[in-house]
Amino acid sequence: MSANTSERRALMLREMGLTPQWRAREASGATMPSPVPPMIAVPVVVPDAPEGVDGVSPLPSGDSERRAAIMQMDWPQLKACVADCTQCGLHARRNKTVFGVGDENADWLFVGEGPGADEDAQGEPFVGQAGKLLDAMLAAIQLKRGANVYIANMVKCRPPGNRNPEVGEARACEPFLHRQIDLIQPKLIIALGKVAATYLLAREASVASLRNKIHRYRGIPLIVTYHPAYLLRSLQEKARAWEDLCFAVDTLQGLKNTGGETI
Ligand code: URA
């Protein structure tokens, strides 16, 4: 491992709160899984999933006019439209809509599933415990919320009791995410967790089977990793998430080096 790689590894482990666990395992002599991904991304390119196939029902939008109108909106119009939205049942119990936050010209777009209680109260995504871990994950790759990073969710209103968003809710909200993506034009999308990955890729599959590959969403490279809330409960997957972040960094670097042509 080169000095640079080893420094980067140490920094990431520290930022993600992994160092004590790592040392404990080394000290105990336990066989460690090899957590160090190659620093050069070897892209496994998965063909672009057509929207609305492969296990997830197509947009029941029916409302192509609504979608077309959303796709013409600028940021202020889009924000106002989300704030007033009553398209699905989630609006009835929300306190605040959670539009998304960050750099509107970001290279990086992180997409979660939907607001929890803290986000519903504050109107900003990932501000609770999971959000703190997401911020640490960003710091591990020298990123921070708001600087070259945009954070959004599949659905903009809190599903009651933190249940997963239903298909109809996700599909009703999806035009908002599409417009956000078209306005931001990120270079890389990170799907956080199985729910976001399932809706974005229109394919029901485990995070384990989707990670470490380059997918595409609306033509943009997309990488799947574990949801921060899940990582809070699973230290083992935290190490894998770190691998995913390295993979993402290298993928984005590769995209920049090649003008996106090899991916
Ligand atoms: N979980 C999510 O998926 N999104 C949030 O904004 C907060 C928690």
Boltz pocket constraint, residues with backbone or C-beta under 6 A from the ligand:
constraints:
  - pocket:
      binder: B
      contacts: [[A, 112], [A, 113], [A, 114], [A, 115], [A, 116], [A, 119], [A, 124], [A, 125], [A, 126], [A, 127], [A, 130], [A, 131], [A, 152], [A, 153], [A, 192], [A, 229]]
      max_distance: 6.0
